[in-house]
Structures are given as C-alpha cells and as structure tokens.
Amino acid sequence: MKKLTCRDLGGPCDAELVADTFEEMGNKSRQHVVEQIQAGDESHKLAADRMTEATLDEQKAMMAEFKHKFEVAPDV
Ligand SMILES: [Zn+2]
C-alpha cells in the first residue's frame, strides 16, 4: 500500500489516500474530489475544473508527475 495526499495529486487539501496500485489511487482521488464537491467545497471544484480544462499534453504531464509521486512514495 502506498500513501499520497490529495495535494500530491493536484488537489487542495491534505487528506490522505491509500492504495495498492496507481489506478486505484486515481479512483480514490477522483472519489475524494467528487465527495468534497458534493459537500460544497469550492477549492476541490476549482482543482477539478483545472484538470478538465487542461490540454491533453498538460493532462499527460500531470499524470506522469502523479505516477512518479506514487512510485517514489514509501510503502505503508
Ligand atoms: Zn482534497
């Protein structure tokens, strides 16, 4: 299991997300952001909008950065 924070994945808060694979981490991150937006949190909505509005190249660069963070994160 690896642990990253919402902030590590481009989000605005320090909520901790734990997952076995990068794909699972991505799902947990999306789920967390959706939950926060549904709870009325503006900062997570802005982060989600930024992600949606990014170009494909920018999105690829972000994904590569997140994947790298996941790979170097210590096992928990
Ligand atoms: Zn968050």
N, CA, C, O and the ligand as a Tripos MOL2 file, in Angstrom:
@<TRIPOS>MOLECULE
protein
  305   303    77     0     0
PROTEIN
NO_CHARGES

@<TRIPOS>ATOM
      1 N           0.8440   -1.2030    0.0000 N.3       1 MET1
      2 CA          0.0000    0.0000    0.0000 C.3       1 MET1
      3 C           0.8770    1.2490    0.0000 C.2       1 MET1
      4 O           1.8850    1.3240    0.7010 O.2       1 MET1
      5 N           0.4690    2.2150   -0.7960 N.am      2 LYS2
      6 CA          1.1890    3.4880   -0.8310 C.3       2 LYS2
      7 C           0.2360    4.5910   -0.3830 C.2       2 LYS2
      8 O          -0.9820    4.4970   -0.5380 O.2       2 LYS2
      9 N           0.8430    5.6520    0.1860 N.am      3 LYS3
     10 CA          0.0160    6.7500    0.6950 C.3       3 LYS3
     11 C           0.4310    8.0510    0.0150 C.2       3 LYS3
     12 O           1.6070    8.4140   -0.0020 O.2       3 LYS3
     13 N          -0.5520    8.7380   -0.5400 N.am      4 LEU4
     14 CA         -0.3360   10.0850   -1.0860 C.3       4 LEU4
     15 C          -1.4070   10.9880   -0.5100 C.2       4 LEU4
     16 O          -2.4190   10.5170    0.0100 O.2       4 LEU4
     17 N          -1.1780   12.2850   -0.6060 N.am      5 THR5
     18 CA         -2.2170   13.1990   -0.1490 C.3       5 THR5
     19 C          -2.9550   13.7570   -1.3560 C.2       5 THR5
     20 O          -2.4780   13.6920   -2.4890 O.2       5 THR5
     21 N          -4.1150   14.2990   -1.0840 N.am      6 CYS6
     22 CA         -4.9030   14.9890   -2.1050 C.3       6 CYS6
     23 C          -4.0190   16.0160   -2.8150 C.2       6 CYS6
     24 O          -4.0790   16.1610   -4.0360 O.2       6 CYS6
     25 N          -3.1990   16.7250   -2.0390 N.am      7 ARG7
     26 CA         -2.3230   17.7660   -2.5880 C.3       7 ARG7
     27 C          -1.2840   17.1770   -3.5670 C.2       7 ARG7
     28 O          -0.9680   17.7910   -4.5860 O.2       7 ARG7
     29 N          -0.7640   15.9910   -3.2450 N.am      8 ASP8
     30 CA          0.2030   15.3320   -4.1440 C.3       8 ASP8
     31 C          -0.4120   15.0990   -5.5210 C.2       8 ASP8
     32 O           0.2940   15.0710   -6.5290 O.2       8 ASP8
     33 N          -1.7180   14.9340   -5.5540 N.am      9 LEU9
     34 CA         -2.4080   14.5910   -6.7970 C.3       9 LEU9
     35 C          -3.1080   15.8120   -7.3900 C.2       9 LEU9
     36 O          -4.0890   15.6860   -8.1230 O.2       9 LEU9
     37 N          -2.5910   16.9840   -7.0640 N.am     10 GLY10
     38 CA         -3.1170   18.2020   -7.6770 C.3      10 GLY10
     39 C          -4.2990   18.8000   -6.9480 C.2      10 GLY10
     40 O          -4.8840   19.7770   -7.4160 O.2      10 GLY10
     41 N          -4.6640   18.2290   -5.8020 N.am     11 GLY11
     42 CA         -5.8150   18.7210   -5.0530 C.3      11 GLY11
     43 C          -5.4130   19.8010   -4.0540 C.2      11 GLY11
     44 O          -4.2300   20.1070   -3.9040 O.2      11 GLY11
     45 N          -6.3980   20.3730   -3.3730 N.am     12 PRO12
     46 CA         -6.1390   21.4920   -2.4760 C.3      12 PRO12
     47 C          -6.0020   21.1260   -0.9960 C.2      12 PRO12
     48 O          -5.7380   22.0200   -0.1920 O.2      12 PRO12
     49 N          -6.1630   19.8800   -0.5960 N.am     13 CYS13
     50 CA         -6.1420   19.5860    0.8470 C.3      13 CYS13
     51 C          -5.1490   18.4830    1.1680 C.2      13 CYS13
     52 O          -4.5230   17.9310    0.2630 O.2      13 CYS13
     53 N          -5.0000   18.1580    2.4320 N.am     14 ASP14
     54 CA         -4.0100   17.1770    2.8730 C.3      14 ASP14
     55 C          -4.6350   15.8440    3.2670 C.2      14 ASP14
     56 O          -4.0500   15.0770    4.0320 O.2      14 ASP14
     57 N          -5.8140   15.5770    2.7440 N.am     15 ALA15
     58 CA         -6.4440   14.2830    3.0270 C.3      15 ALA15
     59 C          -5.5470   13.1700    2.5090 C.2      15 ALA15
     60 O          -4.9800   13.2840    1.4220 O.2      15 ALA15
     61 N          -5.4140   12.0920    3.2790 N.am     16 GLU16
     62 CA         -4.5300   11.0010    2.8780 C.3      16 GLU16
     63 C          -5.3090    9.9360    2.1180 C.2      16 GLU16
     64 O          -6.4050    9.5360    2.5090 O.2      16 GLU16
     65 N          -4.7060    9.4930    1.0210 N.am     17 LEU17
     66 CA         -5.3230    8.4530    0.1970 C.3      17 LEU17
     67 C          -4.3580    7.2760    0.1540 C.2      17 LEU17
     68 O          -3.1570    7.4540   -0.0530 O.2      17 LEU17
     69 N          -4.8860    6.0790    0.3490 N.am     18 VAL18
     70 CA         -4.0360    4.8870    0.3900 C.3      18 VAL18
     71 C          -4.5320    3.9050   -0.6640 C.2      18 VAL18
     72 O          -5.7330    3.6510   -0.7660 O.2      18 VAL18
     73 N          -3.6050    3.3510   -1.4480 N.am     19 ALA19
     74 CA         -3.9980    2.4050   -2.4910 C.3      19 ALA19
     75 C          -2.8430    1.4700   -2.8100 C.2      19 ALA19
     76 O          -1.6850    1.7670   -2.5180 O.2      19 ALA19
     77 N          -3.1830    0.3190   -3.4220 N.am     20 ASP20
     78 CA         -2.1700   -0.6630   -3.8140 C.3      20 ASP20
     79 C          -1.5820   -0.3560   -5.1770 C.2      20 ASP20
     80 O          -0.4090   -0.6360   -5.4240 O.2      20 ASP20
     81 N          -2.3810    0.2130   -6.0630 N.am     21 THR21
     82 CA         -1.9100    0.4780   -7.4240 C.3      21 THR21
     83 C          -2.1910    1.9330   -7.7840 C.2      21 THR21
     84 O          -2.9940    2.6090   -7.1420 O.2      21 THR21
     85 N          -1.5050    2.3940   -8.8270 N.am     22 PHE22
     86 CA         -1.7030    3.7650   -9.2710 C.3      22 PHE22
     87 C          -3.1340    3.9650   -9.7790 C.2      22 PHE22
     88 O          -3.7300    5.0230   -9.5790 O.2      22 PHE22
     89 N          -3.6750    2.9360  -10.4380 N.am     23 GLU23
     90 CA         -5.0550    3.0280  -10.9320 C.3      23 GLU23
     91 C          -6.0300    3.2050   -9.7700 C.2      23 GLU23
     92 O          -6.9450    4.0260   -9.8250 O.2      23 GLU23
     93 N          -5.8090    2.4070   -8.7080 N.am     24 GLU24
     94 CA         -6.6850    2.5030   -7.5350 C.3      24 GLU24
     95 C          -6.5460    3.8840   -6.8890 C.2      24 GLU24
     96 O          -7.5300    4.4750   -6.4430 O.2      24 GLU24
     97 N          -5.3140    4.3850   -6.8490 N.am     25 MET25
     98 CA         -5.0740    5.7160   -6.2910 C.3      25 MET25
     99 C          -5.8580    6.7660   -7.0880 C.2      25 MET25
    100 O          -6.4630    7.6730   -6.5170 O.2      25 MET25
    101 N          -5.8340    6.6230   -8.4130 N.am     26 GLY26
    102 CA         -6.5820    7.5480   -9.2670 C.3      26 GLY26
    103 C          -8.0720    7.5180   -8.9570 C.2      26 GLY26
    104 O          -8.7250    8.5580   -8.8750 O.2      26 GLY26
    105 N          -8.5980    6.3050   -8.7870 N.am     27 ASN27
    106 CA        -10.0210    6.1710   -8.4730 C.3      27 ASN27
    107 C         -10.3490    6.8010   -7.1300 C.2      27 ASN27
    108 O         -11.3490    7.5050   -6.9930 O.2      27 ASN27
    109 N          -9.4940    6.5400   -6.1320 N.am     28 LYS28
    110 CA         -9.7400    7.0900   -4.7890 C.3      28 LYS28
    111 C          -9.6670    8.6090   -4.8070 C.2      28 LYS28
    112 O         -10.4410    9.2930   -4.1380 O.2      28 LYS28
    113 N          -8.7170    9.1220   -5.5900 N.am     29 SER29
    114 CA         -8.5590   10.5590   -5.6830 C.3      29 SER29
    115 C          -9.8080   11.1980   -6.2970 C.2      29 SER29
    116 O         -10.3250   12.1930   -5.7890 O.2      29 SER29
    117 N         -10.2800   10.6080   -7.3960 N.am     30 ARG30
    118 CA        -11.4850   11.1370   -8.0440 C.3      30 ARG30
    119 C         -12.6760   11.0800   -7.0890 C.2      30 ARG30
    120 O         -13.4550   12.0280   -6.9800 O.2      30 ARG30
    121 N         -12.7980    9.9320   -6.3950 N.am     31 GLN31
    122 CA        -13.9090    9.7510   -5.4600 C.3      31 GLN31
    123 C         -13.8570   10.8110   -4.3500 C.2      31 GLN31
    124 O         -14.8770   11.3880   -3.9750 O.2      31 GLN31
    125 N         -12.6540   11.0490   -3.8400 N.am     32 HIS32
    126 CA        -12.4650   12.0550   -2.7930 C.3      32 HIS32
    127 C         -12.8900   13.4400   -3.3000 C.2      32 HIS32
    128 O         -13.6050   14.1690   -2.6130 O.2      32 HIS32
    129 N         -12.4400   13.7880   -4.5080 N.am     33 VAL33
    130 CA        -12.7510   15.1060   -5.0640 C.3      33 VAL33
    131 C         -14.2640   15.2480   -5.2650 C.2      33 VAL33
    132 O         -14.8460   16.2830   -4.9410 O.2      33 VAL33
    133 N         -14.8950   14.1910   -5.8060 N.am     34 VAL34
    134 CA        -16.3480   14.2320   -6.0210 C.3      34 VAL34
    135 C         -17.0760   14.4150   -4.6960 C.2      34 VAL34
    136 O         -18.0210   15.1990   -4.6070 O.2      34 VAL34
    137 N         -16.6380   13.6930   -3.6650 N.am     35 GLU35
    138 CA        -17.2760   13.7970   -2.3470 C.3      35 GLU35
    139 C         -17.1600   15.2250   -1.7990 C.2      35 GLU35
    140 O         -18.1120   15.7730   -1.2430 O.2      35 GLU35
    141 N         -15.9720   15.8100   -1.9720 N.am     36 GLN36
    142 CA        -15.7570   17.1630   -1.4590 C.3      36 GLN36
    143 C         -16.6180   18.1720   -2.2170 C.2      36 GLN36
    144 O         -17.1850   19.0900   -1.6250 O.2      36 GLN36
    145 N         -16.7060   17.9880   -3.5400 N.am     37 ILE37
    146 CA        -17.5310   18.9060   -4.3450 C.3      37 ILE37
    147 C         -18.9950   18.7670   -3.9370 C.2      37 ILE37
    148 O         -19.7120   19.7600   -3.8090 O.2      37 ILE37
    149 N         -19.4310   17.5190   -3.7320 N.am     38 GLN38
    150 CA        -20.8210   17.3050   -3.3300 C.3      38 GLN38
    151 C         -21.0880   17.9010   -1.9600 C.2      38 GLN38
    152 O         -22.2140   18.2910   -1.6520 O.2      38 GLN38
    153 N         -20.0460   17.9710   -1.1370 N.am     39 ALA39
    154 CA        -20.1890   18.5840    0.1910 C.3      39 ALA39
    155 C         -20.1200   20.1120    0.1000 C.2      39 ALA39
    156 O         -20.2400   20.8070    1.1090 O.2      39 ALA39
    157 N         -19.9270   20.6240   -1.1200 N.am     40 GLY40
    158 CA        -19.9650   22.0710   -1.3110 C.3      40 GLY40
    159 C         -18.6120   22.7480   -1.2490 C.2      40 GLY40
    160 O         -18.5360   23.9630   -1.0680 O.2      40 GLY40
    161 N         -17.5230   21.9670   -1.4000 N.am     41 ASP41
    162 CA        -16.1890   22.5560   -1.2870 C.3      41 ASP41
    163 C         -15.7480   23.1790   -2.6100 C.2      41 ASP41
    164 O         -15.6080   22.4870   -3.6180 O.2      41 ASP41
    165 N         -15.5350   24.4820   -2.5920 N.am     42 GLU42
    166 CA        -15.1740   25.2180   -3.8120 C.3      42 GLU42
    167 C         -13.7580   24.8960   -4.2880 C.2      42 GLU42
    168 O         -13.5180   24.7970   -5.4920 O.2      42 GLU42
    169 N         -12.8120   24.7290   -3.3470 N.am     43 SER43
    170 CA        -11.4200   24.5470   -3.7520 C.3      43 SER43
    171 C         -11.2320   23.2480   -4.5350 C.2      43 SER43
    172 O         -10.4200   23.1940   -5.4600 O.2      43 SER43
    173 N         -11.9800   22.1980   -4.1700 N.am     44 HIS44
    174 CA        -11.8840   20.9470   -4.9230 C.3      44 HIS44
    175 C         -12.5470   21.0950   -6.2930 C.2      44 HIS44
    176 O         -12.1210   20.4770   -7.2690 O.2      44 HIS44
    177 N         -13.5900   21.9180   -6.3520 N.am     45 LYS45
    178 CA        -14.2440   22.1500   -7.6430 C.3      45 LYS45
    179 C         -13.2670   22.8680   -8.5800 C.2      45 LYS45
    180 O         -13.1700   22.5320   -9.7600 O.2      45 LYS45
    181 N         -12.5520   23.8510   -8.0480 N.am     46 LEU46
    182 CA        -11.5670   24.5780   -8.8610 C.3      46 LEU46
    183 C         -10.4710   23.6360   -9.3540 C.2      46 LEU46
    184 O         -10.0570   23.7080  -10.5110 O.2      46 LEU46
    185 N         -10.0070   22.7570   -8.4770 N.am     47 ALA47
    186 CA         -8.9560   21.8020   -8.8670 C.3      47 ALA47
    187 C          -9.4700   20.8820   -9.9700 C.2      47 ALA47
    188 O          -8.7540   20.5910  -10.9280 O.2      47 ALA47
    189 N         -10.7150   20.4240   -9.8290 N.am     48 ALA48
    190 CA        -11.3020   19.5390  -10.8430 C.3      48 ALA48
    191 C         -11.4650   20.2840  -12.1640 C.2      48 ALA48
    192 O         -11.2080   19.7230  -13.2290 O.2      48 ALA48
    193 N         -11.8910   21.5450  -12.1000 N.am     49 ASP49
    194 CA        -12.0490   22.3580  -13.3180 C.3      49 ASP49
    195 C         -10.7070   22.5390  -14.0180 C.2      49 ASP49
    196 O         -10.6090   22.4410  -15.2410 O.2      49 ASP49
    197 N          -9.6660   22.8060  -13.2130 N.am     50 ARG50
    198 CA         -8.3240   22.9880  -13.7980 C.3      50 ARG50
    199 C          -7.9060   21.7400  -14.5720 C.2      50 ARG50
    200 O          -7.3510   21.8180  -15.6680 O.2      50 ARG50
    201 N          -8.1900   20.5940  -13.9700 N.am     51 MET51
    202 CA         -7.8310   19.3120  -14.5880 C.3      51 MET51
    203 C          -8.6060   19.1140  -15.8980 C.2      51 MET51
    204 O          -8.0520   18.6620  -16.9000 O.2      51 MET51
    205 N          -9.8930   19.4610  -15.8660 N.am     52 THR52
    206 CA        -10.7350   19.2700  -17.0560 C.3      52 THR52
    207 C         -10.3340   20.2230  -18.1700 C.2      52 THR52
    208 O         -10.3910   19.8650  -19.3470 O.2      52 THR52
    209 N          -9.9340   21.4230  -17.8090 N.am     53 GLU53
    210 CA         -9.6220   22.4370  -18.8120 C.3      53 GLU53
    211 C          -8.2030   22.3090  -19.3680 C.2      53 GLU53
    212 O          -7.8680   22.9460  -20.3670 O.2      53 GLU53
    213 N          -7.3770   21.4940  -18.7310 N.am     54 ALA54
    214 CA         -6.0010   21.3240  -19.2070 C.3      54 ALA54
    215 C          -6.0090   20.6620  -20.5850 C.2      54 ALA54
    216 O          -6.9120   19.8890  -20.9050 O.2      54 ALA54
    217 N          -5.0070   20.9690  -21.3880 N.am     55 THR55
    218 CA         -4.8800   20.3150  -22.6940 C.3      55 THR55
    219 C          -4.4420   18.8700  -22.4750 C.2      55 THR55
    220 O          -4.0180   18.4910  -21.3830 O.2      55 THR55
    221 N          -4.5530   18.0790  -23.5300 N.am     56 LEU56
    222 CA         -4.1860   16.6760  -23.4280 C.3      56 LEU56
    223 C          -2.7230   16.5240  -22.9890 C.2      56 LEU56
    224 O          -2.3970   15.6700  -22.1640 O.2      56 LEU56
    225 N          -1.8530   17.3640  -23.5530 N.am     57 ASP57
    226 CA         -0.4380   17.3040  -23.1860 C.3      57 ASP57
    227 C          -0.2310   17.6460  -21.7100 C.2      57 ASP57
    228 O           0.5570   17.0120  -21.0080 O.2      57 ASP57
    229 N          -0.9700   18.6760  -21.2610 N.am     58 GLU58
    230 CA         -0.8640   19.0640  -19.8500 C.3      58 GLU58
    231 C          -1.3750   17.9370  -18.9510 C.2      58 GLU58
    232 O          -0.7870   17.6440  -17.9100 O.2      58 GLU58
    233 N          -2.4800   17.3100  -19.3690 N.am     59 GLN59
    234 CA         -3.0260   16.2060  -18.5770 C.3      59 GLN59
    235 C          -2.0330   15.0490  -18.5140 C.2      59 GLN59
    236 O          -1.8530   14.4190  -17.4710 O.2      59 GLN59
    237 N          -1.3860   14.7800  -19.6630 N.am     60 LYS60
    238 CA         -0.3860   13.7010  -19.6970 C.3      60 LYS60
    239 C           0.7670   14.0130  -18.7510 C.2      60 LYS60
    240 O           1.2490   13.1340  -18.0350 O.2      60 LYS60
    241 N           1.2090   15.2800  -18.7520 N.am     61 ALA61
    242 CA          2.3120   15.6910  -17.8860 C.3      61 ALA61
    243 C           1.9190   15.5410  -16.4210 C.2      61 ALA61
    244 O           2.7150   15.0850  -15.6000 O.2      61 ALA61
    245 N           0.6670   15.9350  -16.0930 N.am     62 MET62
    246 CA          0.1920   15.8090  -14.7050 C.3      62 MET62
    247 C           0.1500   14.3450  -14.2940 C.2      62 MET62
    248 O           0.5800   13.9870  -13.1970 O.2      62 MET62
    249 N          -0.3740   13.4910  -15.1890 N.am     63 MET63
    250 CA         -0.4770   12.0680  -14.8670 C.3      63 MET63
    251 C           0.9140   11.4770  -14.6390 C.2      63 MET63
    252 O           1.1110   10.6680  -13.7320 O.2      63 MET63
    253 N           1.8850   11.8910  -15.4770 N.am     64 ALA64
    254 CA          3.2510   11.3820  -15.3330 C.3      64 ALA64
    255 C           3.8230   11.8060  -13.9810 C.2      64 ALA64
    256 O           4.5090   11.0330  -13.3120 O.2      64 ALA64
    257 N           3.5270   13.0480  -13.5920 N.am     65 GLU65
    258 CA          4.0250   13.5550  -12.3080 C.3      65 GLU65
    259 C           3.3760   12.7940  -11.1460 C.2      65 GLU65
    260 O           4.0560   12.4130  -10.1940 O.2      65 GLU65
    261 N           2.0570   12.5740  -11.2290 N.am     66 PHE66
    262 CA          1.3610   11.8520  -10.1570 C.3      66 PHE66
    263 C           1.8810   10.4180  -10.0580 C.2      66 PHE66
    264 O           2.0710    9.8770   -8.9690 O.2      66 PHE66
    265 N           2.1060    9.8180  -11.2420 N.am     67 LYS67
    266 CA          2.5800    8.4270  -11.2560 C.3      67 LYS67
    267 C           3.9540    8.3420  -10.6110 C.2      67 LYS67
    268 O           4.2450    7.4170   -9.8520 O.2      67 LYS67
    269 N           4.7990    9.3280  -10.9260 N.am     68 HIS68
    270 CA          6.1270    9.3500  -10.3250 C.3      68 HIS68
    271 C           6.0180    9.4770   -8.8010 C.2      68 HIS68
    272 O           6.7150    8.7800   -8.0650 O.2      68 HIS68
    273 N           5.1400   10.3700   -8.3360 N.am     69 LYS69
    274 CA          4.9620   10.5390   -6.8880 C.3      69 LYS69
    275 C           4.5020    9.2460   -6.2460 C.2      69 LYS69
    276 O           4.9360    8.8850   -5.1520 O.2      69 LYS69
    277 N           3.5950    8.5430   -6.9620 N.am     70 PHE70
    278 CA          3.1010    7.2620   -6.4280 C.3      70 PHE70
    279 C           4.2510    6.2650   -6.3220 C.2      70 PHE70
    280 O           4.3870    5.5620   -5.3200 O.2      70 PHE70
    281 N           5.0850    6.2130   -7.3790 N.am     71 GLU71
    282 CA          6.1650    5.2270   -7.4070 C.3      71 GLU71
    283 C           7.2140    5.4870   -6.3290 C.2      71 GLU71
    284 O           7.7750    4.5440   -5.7710 O.2      71 GLU71
    285 N           7.4830    6.7640   -6.0330 N.am     72 VAL72
    286 CA          8.5200    7.0540   -5.0380 C.3      72 VAL72
    287 C           7.9620    7.1160   -3.6210 C.2      72 VAL72
    288 O           8.7290    7.1930   -2.6610 O.2      72 VAL72
    289 N           6.6340    7.0840   -3.4740 N.am     73 ALA73
    290 CA          6.0400    7.1260   -2.1360 C.3      73 ALA73
    291 C           6.4350    5.8620   -1.3720 C.2      73 ALA73
    292 O           6.4650    4.7750   -1.9500 O.2      73 ALA73
    293 N           6.7380    5.9960   -0.0790 N.am     74 PRO74
    294 CA          7.1170    4.8010    0.6920 C.3      74 PRO74
    295 C           5.9100    3.8770    0.8970 C.2      74 PRO74
    296 O           4.7690    4.3350    0.9480 O.2      74 PRO74
    297 N           6.1750    2.5920    1.0110 N.am     75 ASP75
    298 CA          5.0990    1.6420    1.2910 C.3      75 ASP75
    299 C           4.6120    1.8520    2.7150 C.2      75 ASP75
    300 O           5.4070    2.1060    3.6200 O.2      75 ASP75
    301 N           3.3070    1.7450    2.9120 N.am     76 VAL76
    302 CA          2.7550    1.8960    4.2670 C.3      76 VAL76
    303 C           2.0530    0.6110    4.6850 C.2      76 VAL76
    304 O           1.5210    0.5300    5.7920 O.2      76 VAL76
    305 ZN         -8.8370   17.0110   -1.0030 Zn       77 ZN77
@<TRIPOS>BOND
     1     1     2 1
     2     2     3 1
     3     3     4 2
     4     3     5 am
     5     5     6 1
     6     6     7 1
     7     7     8 2
     8     7     9 am
     9     9    10 1
    10    10    11 1
    11    11    12 2
    12    11    13 am
    13    13    14 1
    14    14    15 1
    15    15    16 2
    16    15    17 am
    17    17    18 1
    18    18    19 1
    19    19    20 2
    20    19    21 am
    21    21    22 1
    22    22    23 1
    23    23    24 2
    24    23    25 am
    25    25    26 1
    26    26    27 1
    27    27    28 2
    28    27    29 am
    29    29    30 1
    30    30    31 1
    31    31    32 2
    32    31    33 am
    33    33    34 1
    34    34    35 1
    35    35    36 2
    36    35    37 am
    37    37    38 1
    38    38    39 1
    39    39    40 2
    40    39    41 am
    41    41    42 1
    42    42    43 1
    43    43    44 2
    44    43    45 am
    45    45    46 1
    46    46    47 1
    47    47    48 2
    48    47    49 am
    49    49    50 1
    50    50    51 1
    51    51    52 2
    52    51    53 am
    53    53    54 1
    54    54    55 1
    55    55    56 2
    56    55    57 am
    57    57    58 1
    58    58    59 1
    59    59    60 2
    60    59    61 am
    61    61    62 1
    62    62    63 1
    63    63    64 2
    64    63    65 am
    65    65    66 1
    66    66    67 1
    67    67    68 2
    68    67    69 am
    69    69    70 1
    70    70    71 1
    71    71    72 2
    72    71    73 am
    73    73    74 1
    74    74    75 1
    75    75    76 2
    76    75    77 am
    77    77    78 1
    78    78    79 1
    79    79    80 2
    80    79    81 am
    81    81    82 1
    82    82    83 1
    83    83    84 2
    84    83    85 am
    85    85    86 1
    86    86    87 1
    87    87    88 2
    88    87    89 am
    89    89    90 1
    90    90    91 1
    91    91    92 2
    92    91    93 am
    93    93    94 1
    94    94    95 1
    95    95    96 2
    96    95    97 am
    97    97    98 1
    98    98    99 1
    99    99   100 2
   100    99   101 am
   101   101   102 1
   102   102   103 1
   103   103   104 2
   104   103   105 am
   105   105   106 1
   106   106   107 1
   107   107   108 2
   108   107   109 am
   109   109   110 1
   110   110   111 1
   111   111   112 2
   112   111   113 am
   113   113   114 1
   114   114   115 1
   115   115   116 2
   116   115   117 am
   117   117   118 1
   118   118   119 1
   119   119   120 2
   120   119   121 am
   121   121   122 1
   122   122   123 1
   123   123   124 2
   124   123   125 am
   125   125   126 1
   126   126   127 1
   127   127   128 2
   128   127   129 am
   129   129   130 1
   130   130   131 1
   131   131   132 2
   132   131   133 am
   133   133   134 1
   134   134   135 1
   135   135   136 2
   136   135   137 am
   137   137   138 1
   138   138   139 1
   139   139   140 2
   140   139   141 am
   141   141   142 1
   142   142   143 1
   143   143   144 2
   144   143   145 am
   145   145   146 1
   146   146   147 1
   147   147   148 2
   148   147   149 am
   149   149   150 1
   150   150   151 1
   151   151   152 2
   152   151   153 am
   153   153   154 1
   154   154   155 1
   155   155   156 2
   156   155   157 am
   157   157   158 1
   158   158   159 1
   159   159   160 2
   160   159   161 am
   161   161   162 1
   162   162   163 1
   163   163   164 2
   164   163   165 am
   165   165   166 1
   166   166   167 1
   167   167   168 2
   168   167   169 am
   169   169   170 1
   170   170   171 1
   171   171   172 2
   172   171   173 am
   173   173   174 1
   174   174   175 1
   175   175   176 2
   176   175   177 am
   177   177   178 1
   178   178   179 1
   179   179   180 2
   180   179   181 am
   181   181   182 1
   182   182   183 1
   183   183   184 2
   184   183   185 am
   185   185   186 1
   186   186   187 1
   187   187   188 2
   188   187   189 am
   189   189   190 1
   190   190   191 1
   191   191   192 2
   192   191   193 am
   193   193   194 1
   194   194   195 1
   195   195   196 2
   196   195   197 am
   197   197   198 1
   198   198   199 1
   199   199   200 2
   200   199   201 am
   201   201   202 1
   202   202   203 1
   203   203   204 2
   204   203   205 am
   205   205   206 1
   206   206   207 1
   207   207   208 2
   208   207   209 am
   209   209   210 1
   210   210   211 1
   211   211   212 2
   212   211   213 am
   213   213   214 1
   214   214   215 1
   215   215   216 2
   216   215   217 am
   217   217   218 1
   218   218   219 1
   219   219   220 2
   220   219   221 am
   221   221   222 1
   222   222   223 1
   223   223   224 2
   224   223   225 am
   225   225   226 1
   226   226   227 1
   227   227   228 2
   228   227   229 am
   229   229   230 1
   230   230   231 1
   231   231   232 2
   232   231   233 am
   233   233   234 1
   234   234   235 1
   235   235   236 2
   236   235   237 am
   237   237   238 1
   238   238   239 1
   239   239   240 2
   240   239   241 am
   241   241   242 1
   242   242   243 1
   243   243   244 2
   244   243   245 am
   245   245   246 1
   246   246   247 1
   247   247   248 2
   248   247   249 am
   249   249   250 1
   250   250   251 1
   251   251   252 2
   252   251   253 am
   253   253   254 1
   254   254   255 1
   255   255   256 2
   256   255   257 am
   257   257   258 1
   258   258   259 1
   259   259   260 2
   260   259   261 am
   261   261   262 1
   262   262   263 1
   263   263   264 2
   264   263   265 am
   265   265   266 1
   266   266   267 1
   267   267   268 2
   268   267   269 am
   269   269   270 1
   270   270   271 1
   271   271   272 2
   272   271   273 am
   273   273   274 1
   274   274   275 1
   275   275   276 2
   276   275   277 am
   277   277   278 1
   278   278   279 1
   279   279   280 2
   280   279   281 am
   281   281   282 1
   282   282   283 1
   283   283   284 2
   284   283   285 am
   285   285   286 1
   286   286   287 1
   287   287   288 2
   288   287   289 am
   289   289   290 1
   290   290   291 1
   291   291   292 2
   292   291   293 am
   293   293   294 1
   294   294   295 1
   295   295   296 2
   296   295   297 am
   297   297   298 1
   298   298   299 1
   299   299   300 2
   300   299   301 am
   301   301   302 1
   302   302   303 1
   303   303   304 2
@<TRIPOS>SUBSTRUCTURE
     1 MET1         2 RESIDUE 1 A MET
     2 LYS2         6 RESIDUE 1 A LYS
     3 LYS3        10 RESIDUE 1 A LYS
     4 LEU4        14 RESIDUE 1 A LEU
     5 THR5        18 RESIDUE 1 A THR
     6 CYS6        22 RESIDUE 1 A CYS
     7 ARG7        26 RESIDUE 1 A ARG
     8 ASP8        30 RESIDUE 1 A ASP
     9 LEU9        34 RESIDUE 1 A LEU
    10 GLY10       38 RESIDUE 1 A GLY
    11 GLY11       42 RESIDUE 1 A GLY
    12 PRO12       46 RESIDUE 1 A PRO
    13 CYS13       50 RESIDUE 1 A CYS
    14 ASP14       54 RESIDUE 1 A ASP
    15 ALA15       58 RESIDUE 1 A ALA
    16 GLU16       62 RESIDUE 1 A GLU
    17 LEU17       66 RESIDUE 1 A LEU
    18 VAL18       70 RESIDUE 1 A VAL
    19 ALA19       74 RESIDUE 1 A ALA
    20 ASP20       78 RESIDUE 1 A ASP
    21 THR21       82 RESIDUE 1 A THR
    22 PHE22       86 RESIDUE 1 A PHE
    23 GLU23       90 RESIDUE 1 A GLU
    24 GLU24       94 RESIDUE 1 A GLU
    25 MET25       98 RESIDUE 1 A MET
    26 GLY26      102 RESIDUE 1 A GLY
    27 ASN27      106 RESIDUE 1 A ASN
    28 LYS28      110 RESIDUE 1 A LYS
    29 SER29      114 RESIDUE 1 A SER
    30 ARG30      118 RESIDUE 1 A ARG
    31 GLN31      122 RESIDUE 1 A GLN
    32 HIS32      126 RESIDUE 1 A HIS
    33 VAL33      130 RESIDUE 1 A VAL
    34 VAL34      134 RESIDUE 1 A VAL
    35 GLU35      138 RESIDUE 1 A GLU
    36 GLN36      142 RESIDUE 1 A GLN
    37 ILE37      146 RESIDUE 1 A ILE
    38 GLN38      150 RESIDUE 1 A GLN
    39 ALA39      154 RESIDUE 1 A ALA
    40 GLY40      158 RESIDUE 1 A GLY
    41 ASP41      162 RESIDUE 1 A ASP
    42 GLU42      166 RESIDUE 1 A GLU
    43 SER43      170 RESIDUE 1 A SER
    44 HIS44      174 RESIDUE 1 A HIS
    45 LYS45      178 RESIDUE 1 A LYS
    46 LEU46      182 RESIDUE 1 A LEU
    47 ALA47      186 RESIDUE 1 A ALA
    48 ALA48      190 RESIDUE 1 A ALA
    49 ASP49      194 RESIDUE 1 A ASP
    50 ARG50      198 RESIDUE 1 A ARG
    51 MET51      202 RESIDUE 1 A MET
    52 THR52      206 RESIDUE 1 A THR
    53 GLU53      210 RESIDUE 1 A GLU
    54 ALA54      214 RESIDUE 1 A ALA
    55 THR55      218 RESIDUE 1 A THR
    56 LEU56      222 RESIDUE 1 A LEU
    57 ASP57      226 RESIDUE 1 A ASP
    58 GLU58      230 RESIDUE 1 A GLU
    59 GLN59      234 RESIDUE 1 A GLN
    60 LYS60      238 RESIDUE 1 A LYS
    61 ALA61      242 RESIDUE 1 A ALA
    62 MET62      246 RESIDUE 1 A MET
    63 MET63      250 RESIDUE 1 A MET
    64 ALA64      254 RESIDUE 1 A ALA
    65 GLU65      258 RESIDUE 1 A GLU
    66 PHE66      262 RESIDUE 1 A PHE
    67 LYS67      266 RESIDUE 1 A LYS
    68 HIS68      270 RESIDUE 1 A HIS
    69 LYS69      274 RESIDUE 1 A LYS
    70 PHE70      278 RESIDUE 1 A PHE
    71 GLU71      282 RESIDUE 1 A GLU
    72 VAL72      286 RESIDUE 1 A VAL
    73 ALA73      290 RESIDUE 1 A ALA
    74 PRO74      294 RESIDUE 1 A PRO
    75 ASP75      298 RESIDUE 1 A ASP
    76 VAL76      302 RESIDUE 1 A VAL
    77 ZN77       305 GROUP 0 **** ****
